[in-house]
Amino acid sequence: MSPEVARLGHVALETPDLDESLSFYVDTSGMEIVERTDETAYLRAVEEYDHHSLSLTEADEAGVDHIGWQTEEPEHVAAFAERLEERGIDVTWVEAGAEAGQGEAIRFEVPNGHQFELYGEMEKPEPPKERRSKLKNRQYDPTNNHPIAPNRIDHLQIWDQDAKECAEWIQDVLGFQLQEYYDLQDGSRWGTFLSACGVKIDLAIVQSENDDDPAAVHHIAFEVDDANDLFAAHNVLNENDVPVDGIGQHGISRGEFMYGRDPTSGHRIEFNTGSYLTLDPHWEPVAWEENDISDGDDHQWIGGIDSLKRVTY
């Protein structure tokens, strides 16, 4: 059986001031610290069981270290390593435990400069006793959750100097499924929207404005229950003087969204109500053409995005 990628697992970010960034992710946005070393904090959302879905490491400047994807089975990591090496891709093995809570992994570069990681296993630590829910199928006691705490990691959006090439490579080599795509009037591809798990959009790949722009991440999205949570989050961010980069509803994916940005690092997270699910095994990708949604540049159904600022690797 061919190796498979099961889902988006985590994103590893770098920040010039770890404590200040944790103020945004924990105090303002409601994520939970699972483990912390001198240089790195590992966080997860309140409905997540895995050790972390986000890590923050203090560095000289803001950056993205890697994007982690979990394979369907642990042995698929080695199978992917063999596939990548056969294609001439340099693969770096990461020992179990080198990234806290995580089993053996590989890291490699995806066109054009994106750093991916594949791992098969991750620990599922219990919350602290005072935070643990009495329900065995729920992690954190919601009565003690931050008012806008998101549920789980949902997707991320990356920008690439040749977004179509990048998307086709990920489909061909990693086996992602095409969900939607958006072409401009000249026939060029603006965005490709892929699924690792086969039922929803996990990865959006958008064309950069300039051919020499470095690979970058625009945002990491975390799921909330409904649109009321978006307004609650917007209110909290306003109270804490945190930049808000837009609120509305996407045309592509149909997800309702609100973007907040860490003032210290510039990393952006999206509070998102989630996209539709594609349970049809014979799914036909949704094809968009320029001006199908709007005549603007951000292709939203309601509202818009106020900032395209991105953080590079």
C-alpha positions in Angstrom: 0.0 0.0 0.0 1.3 3.5 -0.9 2.1 5.7 2.1 -0.5 8.4 3.0 -0.6 11.7 4.8 -3.4 11.7 7.2 -3.8 15.3 8.3 -2.2 18.7 9.2 -0.5 18.2 12.6 1.3 21.3 13.7 3.2 24.4 12.6 6.6 25.4 14.2 7.0 29.2 14.4 9.8 31.5 15.5 9.5 34.7 17.4 11.9 37.4 18.6 10.3 37.4 22.1 8.7 34.2 23.3 7.1 35.6 26.4 5.5 38.5 24.4 4.2 36.1 21.8 2.8 33.8 24.4 0.8 36.7 25.7 -1.0 36.8 22.3 -1.4 33.0 21.8 -2.3 32.1 25.4 -3.6 35.2 27.3 -5.4 36.7 24.4 -6.3 33.8 22.1 -6.8 31.0 24.6 -4.4 28.3 23.6 -3.0 25.9 26.2 0.7 25.5 27.0 1.5 21.8 27.2 5.2 22.0 27.7 7.9 24.7 27.8 11.7 24.7 27.6 14.0 27.7 27.8 13.5 28.5 24.1 10.4 26.7 23.0 6.7 26.5 24.1 4.4 23.8 22.8 0.7 24.7 22.6 -2.6 23.1 21.6 -6.2 24.1 21.3 -8.8 22.9 23.9 -10.3 20.0 21.9 -6.9 18.6 20.9 -5.4 15.4 22.3 -2.0 15.5 20.6 1.0 17.1 22.4 0.9 20.2 20.3 -0.5 21.8 17.2 1.7 24.9 17.4 5.2 25.5 18.7 6.9 28.9 19.3 10.7 29.1 19.5 12.6 32.3 20.4 15.0 33.4 17.6 16.7 36.5 16.3 13.7 37.3 14.1 10.2 36.0 13.3 10.1 33.0 10.9 8.6 29.6 10.1 10.7 26.6 10.9 8.5 23.9 9.5 4.9 22.6 8.8 4.2 19.2 10.3 1.9 16.5 8.8 1.0 13.2 10.4 1.2 10.1 8.2 -1.5 7.4 8.2 0.8 4.9 9.8 4.2 5.4 11.6 6.0 3.2 9.0 4.8 5.5 6.2 7.4 8.0 7.3 10.2 5.7 6.0 8.2 5.0 2.9 7.9 8.7 2.1 11.6 9.1 2.8 12.4 6.5 0.2 10.0 8.1 -2.3 11.5 11.6 -1.8 15.1 10.3 -2.1 14.3 8.5 -5.3 13.2 11.9 -6.7 16.4 13.5 -5.6 14.9 15.4 -2.6 17.2 15.8 0.4 15.7 14.3 3.5 16.7 15.0 7.1 15.8 12.5 9.8 14.6 13.8 13.1 15.0 11.5 16.1 12.1 10.7 18.3 11.9 13.3 21.1 14.0 15.9 19.3 10.7 17.7 18.9 8.9 17.4 22.3 6.2 14.7 22.3 6.8 13.6 18.8 8.1 10.3 17.3 10.7 9.9 14.5 10.2 12.3 11.6 11.6 13.5 8.3 12.0 17.1 7.1 12.4 18.2 3.5 11.9 21.2 1.2 8.8 21.5 -1.0 8.8 23.8 -4.0 9.6 26.6 -3.7 11.2 26.8 -0.3 8.5 25.5 2.1 9.8 23.3 4.9 7.6 20.2 5.5 7.9 17.6 8.2 6.3 14.1 8.2 5.9 12.2 11.4 3.9 9.1 12.4 3.3 9.4 16.2 2.8 12.0 18.8 2.1 11.7 22.5 -1.3 12.6 23.9 -0.7 14.0 27.4 -3.5 14.7 29.9 -4.3 18.3 30.8 -3.4 19.4 34.4 -5.8 17.8 36.9 -7.5 21.2 37.6 -8.2 21.7 33.9 -9.3 18.1 33.0 -12.9 17.6 31.9 -14.9 14.8 33.6 -16.0 13.7 30.2 -13.5 11.1 28.9 -14.1 12.3 25.3 -13.3 15.9 26.2 -9.9 17.3 27.1 -10.3 20.6 29.0 -13.2 21.5 31.3 -15.0 24.2 29.2 -16.1 26.1 32.3 -12.5 27.1 32.8 -11.6 27.7 29.2 -10.6 31.1 27.9 -13.8 32.8 26.4 -12.5 32.5 22.8 -10.4 29.4 23.1 -10.4 27.7 19.6 -11.1 23.9 19.3 -8.4 22.6 17.0 -6.0 23.4 14.1 -7.9 23.5 10.8 -5.7 24.5 7.9 -3.0 26.9 6.8 -2.3 29.2 3.8 1.1 29.4 2.2 2.3 31.8 -0.6 4.5 30.6 -3.3 6.3 32.2 -6.3 4.9 29.4 -8.5 1.8 28.3 -6.6 0.6 25.9 -9.3 3.9 24.0 -9.5 4.0 23.8 -5.7 0.4 22.4 -5.5 1.0 19.9 -8.3 4.1 18.6 -6.6 2.3 18.1 -3.3 -0.5 16.3 -5.1 1.9 14.1 -7.0 4.4 13.3 -4.3 2.4 13.5 -1.1 -0.9 12.4 -2.4 -3.1 15.4 -1.4 -6.5 15.7 -3.0 -7.6 18.8 -5.0 -10.6 20.4 -3.5 -10.9 23.8 -5.3 -8.8 26.1 -7.5 -9.0 29.6 -8.8 -7.7 30.7 -12.2 -7.2 34.3 -13.4 -8.5 35.5 -16.8 -5.0 35.0 -18.3 -5.2 31.3 -17.4 -2.7 31.5 -14.6 -3.4 29.9 -11.3 -4.1 32.2 -8.3 -4.8 29.6 -5.7 -5.1 25.9 -5.2 -6.9 24.3 -2.2 -5.9 20.8 -1.1 -6.9 18.2 1.3 -4.5 15.9 3.1 -7.3 14.0 5.0 -9.6 13.7 2.0 -12.7 15.4 3.6 -11.8 19.2 3.9 -9.4 21.8 2.9 -6.1 21.5 4.9 -3.8 23.6 2.7 -4.3 26.7 0.6 -1.5 27.6 -1.8 -1.7 31.1 -3.2 0.4 32.8 -5.9 2.8 35.5 -4.6 2.7 38.9 -6.3 6.3 38.7 -7.5 8.3 35.9 -9.0 11.2 36.4 -6.6 9.1 36.5 -3.4 10.3 33.9 -0.9 8.1 31.1 0.3 5.9 32.3 3.2 3.0 31.6 5.5 0.0 33.9 5.5 -1.9 32.3 8.4 -2.7 29.2 10.5 -6.4 28.6 11.0 -8.0 27.2 14.2 -11.6 26.1 14.3 -14.3 27.7 16.5 -17.9 26.7 16.8 -19.8 29.5 15.0 -19.9 33.1 13.8 -20.7 34.3 17.3 -17.2 33.2 18.4 -15.7 35.3 15.7 -17.3 38.4 17.0 -16.3 37.5 20.6 -12.7 37.0 19.4 -12.8 40.3 17.6 -14.0 42.0 20.8 -11.2 40.4 22.9 -8.5 41.4 20.4 -9.8 44.9 20.3 -9.7 45.1 24.1 -6.1 43.9 24.0 -4.9 46.2 21.2 -4.1 43.3 18.9 -4.2 43.9 15.2 -7.3 42.4 13.5 -6.8 41.8 9.8 -10.4 41.3 8.6 -13.6 39.4 9.3 -16.2 37.9 7.0 -16.9 34.7 5.0 -14.7 33.1 2.3 -16.2 32.2 -1.0 -13.7 29.4 -1.4 -14.3 26.9 1.4 -17.3 28.9 2.7 -15.6 29.2 6.0 -16.4 32.2 8.2 -13.3 33.9 9.5 -11.6 36.5 11.6 -7.8 37.2 11.5 -5.7 38.2 14.5 -2.0 39.0 14.3 0.7 38.6 17.0 2.1 42.1 17.5 5.5 40.8 18.4 6.2 38.3 15.6 3.7 39.3 12.9 2.4 35.7 12.7 -1.3 35.6 12.0 -3.9 33.1 13.1 -7.4 32.8 11.8 -10.4 31.9 13.9 -12.5 29.9 11.4 -15.8 28.1 11.6 -14.5 25.4 9.3 -15.3 24.5 5.7 -17.7 22.0 4.2 -16.8 18.3 4.2 -16.3 16.2 1.1 -17.3 12.7 1.9 -17.9 11.8 -1.7 -15.1 9.4 -2.9 -15.6 10.7 -6.4 -15.3 14.4 -5.6 -15.0 16.7 -8.5 -12.9 19.8 -7.7 -14.7 23.2 -7.7 -13.3 25.4 -10.4 -13.3 29.2 -10.0 -12.5 31.8 -12.5 -11.6 35.5 -12.0 -14.6 37.6 -10.9 -16.7 34.6 -10.1 -16.8 35.7 -6.4 -16.1 39.4 -6.5 -14.1 42.0 -8.5 -11.7 42.5 -5.6 -8.3 41.0 -5.0 -9.1 38.8 -2.0 -12.0 36.8 -3.4 -14.2 36.9 -0.3 -18.0 36.4 -0.2 -18.6 38.7 2.8 -16.1 41.2 4.3 -12.4 41.1 3.4 -8.8 40.7 4.4 -7.0 43.9 5.5 -3.4 42.7 5.4 -1.4 40.4 3.2 1.7 40.6 5.3 3.4 37.2 5.5 6.2 35.6 7.4 8.9 33.7 5.6 10.9 30.5 6.5 
